[in-house]
Amino acid sequence: MLDVRNVSRLFGTKAAVDRISFSVERTGFVGVIGRSGAGKSTFLRMMNRLTDASAGEIRFEGRDILALRGAEMRAWQSQCAMIFQQFNLVPRMDVVSNVLHGRLAHRATLPSIFGFWPDDDVLKALAILDRLGIAEQAAKRAEALSGGQQQRVAIARALMQDPKVILADEPIASLDPMNAQVVMDTLRRIHDEDNRLVIANLHTLDTARRYCDRVIGMRDGRIVFDGTPDQLTTGVARDIYGADASFSETATSTSIEALGTRGDDAYARELLA
């Protein structure tokens, strides 16, 4: 299904992503963890073609998406939806219009600019908002919503694309613990109900353990762990986060409610004995 082969991204002489390789045989919920600067976001941006790779191949269903150009690349981006840490909504636009922007690749540009959408698109957007529990917010400006609600609007916009892959780049890093849990529950339910491949960059071990089928750990642009959540031992955490002292198992199992708003660097420091 997905085959990443020796993918690198150089910025000058520094490798932000350094010859990483892994395969995903079937749809699943894959978490990518690591410190800030480990290469997590750069990898997702290469998958979505927001950043060019320096070398390697990313094959999805047999096609190298890094080789796509023009209309073919834009078609891939519509199949590979991206959810960002800071939501990337239009603040002064109403919620349903933000969701409808997920159909921009499928509709004529001029009518979309003036807000003319087919009735079936509007009904689909409202149905998705209802599925995510925020249909009553449809007419409000996006800026009037809480952070957790805005992130669910961003997820709804991604679902409007009807994508095969959903990429989530630190989707809960800026949320309070309660909203973080709601957003992660939503992403997990989308995978379970729709059978879509979800790849999420996450900033705590506990979140990865709780929601993911598979976890990939990155450090200094390289993959240093690839396994199941129950294999995320303190020794593995040490390899991923670069800690040079012993870890407390109770710290690594701290709940998502306590860690929902902390970055991975702060979390790694907390794990140090």
C-alpha positions in Angstrom: 0.0 0.0 0.0 2.6 2.5 1.1 6.3 1.9 0.5 8.9 4.6 1.7 12.3 3.9 0.2 15.5 5.7 1.3 13.8 9.1 1.5 16.0 12.1 2.4 15.5 15.8 2.7 18.5 18.0 2.9 18.6 21.7 3.9 22.0 22.8 2.9 24.3 20.1 4.2 22.0 19.0 7.0 19.7 16.1 6.6 16.3 16.8 8.2 15.2 13.3 7.0 18.0 10.8 6.4 17.4 7.8 4.2 14.3 6.5 6.0 12.5 3.4 4.8 9.4 1.6 5.9 6.3 -0.1 4.4 2.6 -0.2 5.4 0.8 -3.2 4.0 -2.7 -2.3 4.9 -4.7 0.6 6.4 -3.8 1.3 10.0 -3.3 4.1 12.5 0.5 4.9 12.5 2.0 7.2 15.0 5.3 9.0 14.4 7.1 10.2 17.6 10.3 12.0 18.4 11.8 15.2 19.6 11.4 18.5 17.9 13.7 18.5 14.9 13.6 14.7 14.5 12.2 15.1 11.0 8.6 14.1 11.7 6.9 17.1 10.1 9.3 17.2 7.2 8.4 13.7 6.3 4.7 14.3 6.4 5.1 17.4 4.2 7.1 15.3 1.7 4.3 12.8 1.6 1.7 15.6 0.9 4.1 17.2 -1.6 4.3 20.5 0.4 8.1 19.9 0.6 10.2 18.3 -2.1 12.4 15.3 -1.2 16.1 15.4 -2.0 16.2 11.6 -2.7 14.2 8.4 -2.5 10.8 7.2 -3.4 7.4 7.2 -1.7 5.2 4.7 -3.4 1.4 4.6 -2.7 -0.4 1.8 -4.4 2.6 1.3 -6.7 2.9 4.9 -7.8 5.9 7.1 -6.8 4.2 10.2 -5.5 7.4 12.1 -5.4 7.6 12.0 -9.2 4.2 13.5 -9.7 3.9 17.0 -11.3 1.2 19.5 -12.1 -2.4 18.1 -12.2 -1.2 14.6 -11.1 0.4 16.1 -8.0 -2.7 18.1 -7.1 -4.8 15.0 -7.6 -2.6 13.2 -5.1 -2.9 16.1 -2.6 -6.7 15.7 -2.8 -6.3 12.0 -1.9 -3.8 12.7 0.9 -5.5 15.1 3.3 -3.3 17.2 5.8 -4.4 18.3 9.3 -2.1 20.9 10.9 -1.3 21.8 14.4 -2.6 25.3 14.0 -5.8 24.3 12.1 -5.2 26.4 9.0 -8.8 27.6 8.8 -10.0 30.9 7.5 -10.9 32.6 10.8 -13.5 35.0 9.6 -15.2 32.5 7.4 -18.1 30.4 8.7 -17.5 26.8 9.6 -19.4 25.1 6.8 -17.5 27.2 4.2 -14.2 26.2 5.7 -15.3 22.5 5.4 -16.4 23.0 1.8 -12.8 24.1 1.0 -12.0 20.5 1.1 -13.7 20.2 -2.3 -11.7 23.0 -4.0 -9.7 20.5 -6.1 -12.9 19.0 -7.5 -14.8 22.2 -8.3 -14.4 25.2 -10.7 -12.4 28.0 -9.1 -14.6 31.0 -9.8 -17.8 29.8 -8.3 -15.9 28.5 -5.2 -14.3 32.0 -4.7 -17.8 33.5 -4.5 -19.2 30.8 -2.3 -21.4 29.0 -4.8 -21.4 25.3 -3.9 -23.6 22.5 -5.2 -26.3 21.5 -2.8 -24.9 18.0 -2.5 -21.6 19.4 -1.3 -23.3 21.5 1.3 -25.3 18.6 2.5 -22.2 16.4 2.7 -20.3 19.1 4.7 -23.2 19.3 7.2 -23.4 15.6 7.5 -19.7 15.4 8.3 -20.0 18.2 10.9 -22.9 16.3 12.5 -20.8 13.1 12.5 -18.0 15.0 14.4 -20.5 16.5 16.9 -20.3 20.1 15.8 -23.1 20.6 13.3 -24.6 23.3 15.5 -21.5 25.4 14.9 -21.9 25.4 11.1 -23.0 29.0 10.7 -20.5 30.5 13.2 -17.2 32.0 12.2 -14.3 29.6 12.7 -12.5 32.1 15.0 -15.5 31.9 17.5 -14.8 28.3 18.2 -12.6 26.7 20.8 -9.3 25.1 19.7 -10.7 21.6 19.9 -13.7 22.6 17.8 -11.5 24.3 15.2 -9.4 21.1 15.0 -12.6 19.1 14.4 -13.5 21.5 11.6 -10.1 20.9 10.1 -10.7 17.2 10.3 -14.1 17.7 8.7 -12.5 19.7 5.8 -10.0 16.7 5.4 -13.0 14.3 5.2 -14.6 16.5 2.5 -11.7 15.5 0.3 -12.7 11.8 0.7 -9.0 11.0 1.0 -7.3 7.6 1.0 -4.7 8.9 3.5 -5.0 11.4 6.4 -1.8 13.0 7.7 -2.0 14.7 11.0 0.9 16.9 12.0 0.9 17.3 15.8 -2.9 17.6 15.8 -3.2 18.0 19.6 0.0 19.9 20.5 -1.9 23.2 21.0 -4.9 21.8 22.7 -5.9 21.5 26.3 -6.1 17.9 27.7 -9.8 17.4 27.3 -9.9 18.6 23.7 -6.8 16.6 22.9 -8.6 13.5 23.9 -11.7 14.4 21.8 -9.6 15.0 18.7 -7.6 11.8 19.1 -10.8 9.8 19.7 -12.2 11.4 16.5 -9.1 10.5 14.4 -9.2 6.9 15.7 -12.9 6.5 15.0 -12.4 7.8 11.5 -9.8 5.1 10.9 -11.9 2.4 12.5 -15.2 3.3 10.7 -13.8 4.4 7.3 -10.8 2.1 7.0 -8.5 5.0 6.0 -4.8 5.1 6.6 -4.0 7.7 9.3 -0.4 8.8 10.0 -0.1 11.2 12.9 2.9 12.9 14.4 2.5 12.8 18.1 4.3 14.3 21.0 3.8 11.9 23.9 4.5 8.2 24.3 1.2 7.7 26.1 -0.8 9.1 23.2 1.0 6.7 20.8 0.4 3.8 23.1 -3.3 4.6 23.5 -4.3 5.2 19.9 -1.9 3.7 17.4 -1.6 0.3 15.9 2.0 0.9 15.0 4.6 3.4 16.2 7.6 4.8 14.3 10.3 6.6 16.4 12.5 9.2 14.7 15.7 10.7 16.0 18.0 13.1 14.1 16.2 12.4 10.8 16.4 8.6 11.1 14.1 5.8 12.1 15.3 4.3 15.4 12.2 2.3 16.3 9.4 0.7 14.3 7.0 -1.6 16.2 3.8 -2.0 18.2 2.8 0.2 21.1 3.5 -2.5 23.7 7.1 -2.5 22.5 7.6 1.1 23.6 9.7 0.3 26.6 11.8 2.8 28.6 14.8 1.6 26.7 13.1 2.4 23.4 12.1 5.8 24.8 15.7 6.5 25.6 16.8 5.7 22.1 14.1 8.0 20.6 14.4 11.0 22.9 18.1 10.8 23.4 18.0 10.6 27.1 21.3 9.5 28.7 19.9 8.7 32.2 17.5 6.1 33.5 13.8 6.5 32.9 10.9 6.1 35.3 8.3 3.7 34.0 5.6 5.6 35.8 6.6 8.7 33.9 6.4 7.1 30.6 2.9 5.9 31.4 1.6 9.3 32.5 -1.9 9.9 31.2 -2.9 11.9 28.1 -4.9 14.1 30.4 -1.7 15.2 32.1 0.4 15.5 28.9 -2.0 16.8 26.3 -0.4 20.2 25.9 3.3 19.5 26.4 5.8 19.4 23.6 8.1 16.4 23.0 11.2 18.2 24.3 9.5 19.0 27.6 8.2 15.5 27.8 11.7 14.0 27.2 13.1 16.2 30.0 10.4 15.0 32.4 11.3 11.4 31.7 14.9 11.9 32.8 15.5 10.3 36.2 
